[in-house]
Amino acid sequence: MDYTSIISASAIAEDLADGQIQRLAQIAIFREYSPGDIIIKENDKTTDLFLINEGHVSVEIKRFPYDAASQPFLLIKAKGLVGEFSFIDRSPRSANVRAHDKVTCLVLPGDKLESLIQNDYEIGFLLMRNMARLLSARIRGANLELRNQLIW
């Protein structure tokens, strides 16, 4: 499997040079998940990023802290990214992420990615800028959805 093509297809790779994508591929780990598998568990203190190659994942939150079950609120498709919140702010995971169907993905281990960013500021800048764009788009989408709920 060509890790560089999976990374290149992701929004976080925008403006990265081939050599920089290759450096990311060197730290990547391939994983597969079955439908229903938990990929990220809420409150875990991990910082890995997950680049979805195939399939869909659902981001699920608990409506109230004492709820046993979480509710899906966002579906991320192939070429999407999950795990960026905790990578950026080092806080525990804010939601569960579950495989909606069969999922293949690349994991960028948080500690190795942090080391790569510390040693190559250009990769760090581009990755952080691209994650900021992704987060901005998600926040805008959430704002629009909230606005539509309030209007109707």
C-alpha distance (Angstrom), angle and dihedral (degrees) to the residues before:
residue distance angle dihedral
M1 . . .
D2 3.78 . .
Y3 3.80 106.9 .
T4 3.80 92.4 -174.9
S5 3.82 92.4 62.4
I6 3.82 91.2 50.4
I7 3.81 91.2 50.2
S8 3.82 92.6 43.7
A9 3.81 90.7 54.9
S10 3.81 91.4 55.8
A11 3.79 123.3 92.4
I12 3.80 90.5 -126.0
A13 3.82 89.6 67.6
E14 3.79 95.1 61.9
D15 3.83 110.4 135.9
L16 3.82 93.5 1.6
A17 3.80 114.0 136.9
D18 3.80 120.1 -124.0
G19 3.80 91.5 -104.4
Q20 3.79 91.4 52.5
I21 3.80 91.4 50.1
Q22 3.81 88.2 49.9
R23 3.81 89.8 54.2
L24 3.80 89.8 53.5
A25 3.81 90.0 47.8
Q26 3.81 89.9 55.2
I27 3.81 91.6 62.8
A28 3.82 96.3 38.9
I29 3.81 123.5 111.3
F30 3.81 122.3 -157.0
R31 3.82 117.0 -132.6
E32 3.80 136.4 177.4
Y33 3.79 127.2 -156.1
S34 3.79 132.7 -169.2
P35 3.80 123.2 -135.5
G36 3.80 109.5 -73.4
D37 3.82 95.7 20.1
I38 3.80 115.9 137.2
I39 3.81 109.7 -122.0
I40 3.81 96.8 176.0
K41 3.79 122.9 19.3
E42 3.79 120.1 -147.2
N43 3.83 113.3 -107.6
D44 3.82 94.5 17.3
K45 3.78 112.5 139.0
T46 3.81 96.0 -135.1
T47 3.81 125.1 123.6
D48 3.81 103.9 -163.8
L49 3.81 119.8 135.6
F50 3.81 120.4 -136.7
L51 3.80 121.2 -151.0
I52 3.80 107.5 -162.1
N53 3.80 110.4 -136.4
E54 3.81 101.9 173.4
G55 3.78 132.6 5.4
H56 3.78 133.1 17.4
V57 3.78 133.3 -77.3
S58 3.78 127.1 -157.8
V59 3.77 121.6 -141.3
E60 3.79 108.6 -142.9
I61 3.79 131.7 -169.1
K62 3.77 135.0 -176.6
R63 3.78 113.0 -114.6
F64 3.79 89.8 -145.3
P65 3.81 127.6 19.1
Y66 3.79 91.8 -117.4
D67 3.83 95.5 51.8
A68 3.79 113.5 115.4
A69 3.80 95.3 -152.7
S70 3.77 128.1 53.9
Q71 3.79 125.2 -138.9
P72 3.81 123.1 -133.9
F73 3.79 113.3 -120.7
L74 3.80 105.7 161.3
L75 3.80 134.0 35.4
I76 3.80 116.7 -154.3
K77 3.79 117.1 -161.3
A78 3.79 133.8 -157.0
K79 3.81 114.7 -53.7
G80 3.81 88.9 29.6
L81 3.78 127.9 124.0
V82 3.80 131.6 -132.8
G83 3.78 131.9 179.6
E84 3.78 97.3 45.9
F85 3.82 96.5 122.1
S86 3.79 94.1 62.9
F87 3.78 93.3 39.9
I88 3.79 90.8 55.3
D89 3.80 102.0 39.7
R90 3.85 101.6 24.4
S91 3.81 90.7 -132.6
P92 3.80 122.4 136.0
R93 3.79 116.8 -83.5
S94 3.80 110.7 -74.7
A95 3.81 97.6 -153.7
N96 3.78 145.5 13.5
V97 3.77 116.4 -101.7
R98 3.80 113.9 -155.6
A99 3.80 131.8 -174.2
H100 3.80 106.0 -109.3
D101 3.79 91.5 -167.4
K102 3.82 133.1 -13.5
V103 3.80 105.7 -34.2
T104 3.77 131.6 -166.6
C105 3.77 118.7 -174.0
L106 3.75 146.6 159.1
V107 3.76 117.9 -118.0
L108 3.78 118.5 -149.1
P109 3.82 103.1 -159.7
G110 3.79 109.1 -129.5
D111 3.80 96.1 -134.2
K112 3.81 93.9 49.6
L113 3.79 92.2 44.2
E114 3.81 90.6 50.1
S115 3.80 90.0 51.5
L116 3.80 91.3 48.9
I117 3.81 90.8 50.3
Q118 3.82 91.5 49.0
N119 3.79 90.3 52.8
D120 3.81 97.5 42.8
Y121 3.78 113.5 37.6
E122 3.81 93.2 -176.4
I123 3.82 92.0 59.2
G124 3.79 88.2 45.0
F125 3.78 93.6 51.9
L126 3.80 93.9 47.0
L127 3.82 94.5 45.8
M128 3.80 93.1 47.5
R129 3.81 92.0 46.1
N130 3.80 90.9 49.5
M131 3.82 92.3 47.9
A132 3.83 89.2 48.3
R133 3.81 89.2 53.9
L134 3.80 90.5 49.5
L135 3.81 92.4 48.8
S136 3.79 90.9 46.3
A137 3.81 90.9 53.3
R138 3.81 90.9 49.3
I139 3.81 92.4 49.1
R140 3.81 91.3 48.4
G141 3.80 89.7 50.3
A142 3.80 91.4 49.7
N143 3.82 90.5 48.3
L144 3.79 91.2 51.3
E145 3.80 91.7 48.2
L146 3.81 91.4 49.0
R147 3.81 91.1 47.7
N148 3.82 90.9 51.1
Q149 3.81 90.9 50.5
L150 3.79 91.4 50.8
I151 3.81 94.1 47.3
W152 3.79 96.4 47.6
